[in-house]
């Protein structure tokens, strides 16, 4: 996937993850976005070769939530 396609995927996917974070962590959307953009999960999501962009927003949220709670996260089995 080229960079422009990855960016387009992230433009669609990231707001969905941020919305879940805001709801589940009881923070506003700005704080949720700041937290997600600073996460290791987002850092890896940005790397096309990891193929995390094909995961659902809920799966990415679960990875993020695990990172927040434990400082690490688990890649899904099918990745």
N, C-alpha and C positions, 0 to 999 in steps of 0.2 A: 504494500500500500504506500502510495506516495505521501509526502508531508501534508499536502492540501487536503487529501481525503481523511487523513488522521485528524487534522485540525477540525474538519467538518464533523467527524464522529464525536470528538470531544465537546464541541459546541452543543451538540444534542444531548450527550450523556451526562456531562458534569452538572448541569442545572438539576437534573433528576436526582443525582446523588446528594447534592446540596439541600434539596427540598426534604429528602428523607432525614438527613443529618439535623436540619433545623427542627423538624417535628420530633424526632426521637431524643435529641439532646436538649430540647427546650431552649433553643437559642434563635436569634433572628437570622435571616438569610445571609446577611453580610458576615456575621461571625462564623456561621457554618461554612461559607465559602472560604474565608480566611483560613480556618482550621483545615479544611480539606486540601487547599492549595499548598499548605505547609507539610502535609503528611507524606510519609514514605509511599503510601499507596498511590497518591497522585503522581509522585515522582516517577514511579515505575509505569503507571498508566500512560504517561507522556512518551514512553519509549515504545515505538511501533513494534519492535521485535519481540516484546513481551506478550503481545496479543491480548492484553487485558481489556482493550477496547471492545472486544467481542462479548464481554460479560455484561450481565444485566446491572442496572443501577442498584438493585437490592443486593446483589452479590458484592459489588464494590463497596456498598455501605457496610455490609457485614465484615469485610476485610478491614475497612477503616475503623469500625467499632472495636474490632479485636486489637488493632494497633493502639487505639486510645486506651483500652483497658489493660493491655499487657506489654505494650512497647514493641510488639512484633505482630505479624499476621501470617496466615497460611494461604498459600496459593490453592485454588480449587483443583480438584483431581484432574479435571479435563483440560487444564491449561497446558 
